[in-house]
Amino acid sequence: MIQAAGTTLALIYHQTVYNLRTDHRNAIIGLLLTILQTVAFMVVFLLIYLILGVRQSPIRGDFMMYIMSGIFLFMTHVKTVGAVAGSHSVTNSLVKHEPLTPAVLIAAGSLTALYRQTISCAAILAIYHVAISPVSIDDPIGCLAMYMLAWFSGACVGLVFLGIRPWAPKVAPLLTTVYQRVNMFASGKMFVANMLPGFMLPWFAWNPLFHIIDQMRGDLFINYTPRKTDPLYALWFSLAALMVGLLINFTTRKYESLSWTAAQ
């Protein structure tokens, strides 16, 4: 069992490295592109706030940390959803190699997204701390827990889309994209949950990322205490999505064949 576990971990490691090298031949440039994408999101949202006349954080604290807290979790979540949703297919040539399994490909896809976003977040925070303003975090462990929960929930949601893909190869990628785009606003990264009117709360409360971002801001800022969100909701939602995704994937594996995509 120990040897089998070591072999599986080695396969996940090598597949993760392969995924990192797929987007760009140079791994350093690939990471820089990920960092630039995150910075671009930060700049766009900063400009939106400035155009709207918002020049300070609604929470007493660093305005840029307020923006980064939402952007980092949003990017980690949606990138993991996309990576897991497109990690495995029966027509993938890599699946024809005996040691590889769908579980290895799914785990490698999620770890690839986690690695890229973690390096990106760490680099941006380090540059901001050194060049602009010292970074102060009230509860680093709580922030890390919410960051990992954002990644885990993204992997669970992506697993559901992955199970749907063989049954609806045209619809599943569209649903994945729609989910990622909806989270641009439904994640609540542009506002504070405590200031949200009661009649608008149901529009966002269904989204686990909304709860995760708000809870992280409670751990990040000493002057903010979340009252309208619950981290346990995000955890239970993720576990429910994980179970549904596993059921769909196990069922699909019994019937999926190469002939399904023969007419495409």
N, C-alpha and C positions, 0 to 999 in steps of 0.2 A: 504493500500500500504506500509506503514511503517513497519507493522508487517510482511508482505510477504518479504520485503527487508531484515529485520532482520533475518528471518528464512533462507533465501537463503545464507546470509553471514555466518550464523552459520554452515550451511551444508558445505560451501566451507572451513571454518576453520577446521572442524572435518575431512573432507576428506583430506585436506592438511596434517594434523597430521597423519592420517592413512597412507598416501603415504610415509611420512618421516619414519614411523616405519616399513614399508614393507621391505625395503632393509636390515635393520638390527634391531634386537630387541632392542638394546641399541641406543638411538638417538645420544648420544655423540660420540660413536664409528662410527656411520654412517657419522657424520659431519667430524670426523677425517679422514675417508677414502676419503671423497671428497677433503679435504685439501691436503692429500698426493698425490692424483691424479693430482691436479693442480701443486704441487711442482715437481712432476715427469716430467710433461710437461716442466716446466721451466728449470729443470736440463738438459733434453734432448736437448732443443734448445740452451742452453748455451754451451753444449759440441759441438753441430754442429757449432756454431759460432767460438769456439776456434779451432776446427779442420780446419775450413776454414781460420783461421788466423785473424778473426775479433775480436779485443779485446776492441773496444770502440764503443759507439753508433754513428750511422750516423747522429744523431741529437745531438747538443751540450747539454749534460746533463747526468744524471745517466744511465748507460748501463742497469742495472737491471730493472729500471723503464720503459725503452724502451721495454724490453722483457715482463715484466708483463702487460703493457698496451695492448699488442696483445693477450697474453695468456688469460687474464681475460675475455676480450670481446668474444674471440673465444669460450672458454669453456661455457660461459653463453648462447651464441647463439645456439650452437649445442646441448647442454644439454636440452634447452627449446624445440628445434625442436623435439628431441627424446621423451621428456616427453609428449608433446601435441599430437604427432603422435600416441602414444600408450596409450592415456588416456582413450579411450572409445571404447567399442564394444558392439554390441547387445547381444552377448553371455556372457558378463560379468555378474556374479551373482549379483554384487552390483546394476546393473540397474533394477533388479527385485523389489527393494525396492521403494515404491511409492514416497517418498520425493525427491529422487535423480533424476537429469536430466543430459543429456549430457553436458549442459552448466556448471553445477557445477563440473563435472568431468574434463572438459577441463580447467576451471579456477583453480581448485585445482592442476592439473598437472603442469601448468605454474608457479603457485606460489611456488610449491615445488622446482622446479628448481631454481627459483629466490632466495628463502630463502637459499638453500644450497650454491649456488655460492656467494651470498652476504656475508654470514658468512665466507666462505673460503677466499674470497678476503680481507675482513676486518682483519681476523686473520693473514694472510701472511703479509699484509702491516704493521700491528702493530708489529709483530716480527721483520720485516726488519727495521722499524723505530727505535726500541729500541736496537736491537742487532748489526746492521750493519751500517746503514747510515740514517740520518734524511730524511723523505719523504717531498719533496717540490712540490706542485701542483700550477700551475699558475692560473688556473680557475677551482676550485672545482665544481662549479655548472654546468659548461659546460661538465666536465668529467662525472658527475652523469647523466646528460641528455643523453649523448652518451651511457652510460652503460644501462640505461633504454630503450633506442631505440634498442640496441642490443638484449635485452630480448624481447621487443615487436615484433621486426621483426622475431625473432625465433619462437614466439608463432603463428604469422600469417602464416609463412611458414609451421610450423607443422600442422596447421589447414587444409592446402591443402592436405598434405599427409594423414591426418586422414580421410578426405572425400574420398580419392582414395582407402583406405584400404578395405572397404567392397566389392568394385567392382573388385579389384585385390589383394586378400589377400597375395599372394606370391610376387607380384611385388612391392607393396607399401613399405614394410619393406626394400626391396633391394634398392629402390630409396631413402629412407630416409638415409640409410647407405652410399650410394654413395654421396649424398649431403653433409653429415657430413665429409666424407673423402676428397672430393674435396675442401672443405673449409680449410683443412690443408694448402693448398698452395694458393687457390684463394682468401682467406681473406686478403692477403698482410701483415700478421703480421711479416714476416721475412725481410721486406724491407720497404723503405720509398717511398710513391707514387710520391713525387716531383722528385725523382731521377730515376723514371721509364722511359725508352725510349718511345717515342710516339707510335711506332708501336706495343708495347706490352700492351699499356693501355687498348685497347678493350678486352683483355683476362681477365681483372680483373674488369673493370668498370661496368659490369653487376651486380656484386655482392654487395648487400647493406652493407654487413659486411666490405667489402673493404673500402667503404666510411666512415663507422662509426669508424673503427680503426684509419684511417688517421686523421679524424676530432678530435678524442679524443687526439691524440698525439699533435695536435695543441693547445688544451686546457691544456694539461699536461705540455708541454715545452714552455717556454717563447721565445725561439729562433727558433721556427718552426711555419710557416704559411702555411697551406694546400692550394695548388693552383689547384690541379687536381681532387679534390673530392668535393661533395656537400651533406650536411646532408639532404637537402630536397628530394634528390633522394631516399635516404634510407627510409624516411618517406612515400613518395608517393608509393614506391614499397611495403612497408609493408601494407599500406591501401588497395592497389590493391589486394595483396595476401589475406588479410582479407576478402574482398568482394567475391573473387573467392572461398575461403574456406567455407564461410557461404553459398553460393549458392550450392556448391557441397554437403555440409552436410545436408542442408534442403531438397534437392532433394533426397538424399540417404535415409533420414529418412522416406520418403513416401513408399519406396519399400523394404527397408532392413527387413529381417526376419531371424528367427533362422534356417530355412531350407537352407539358403545359405551356411552354414558351415556344413551341415549334412554329406556331402560326404568327408569331410576332416579328 
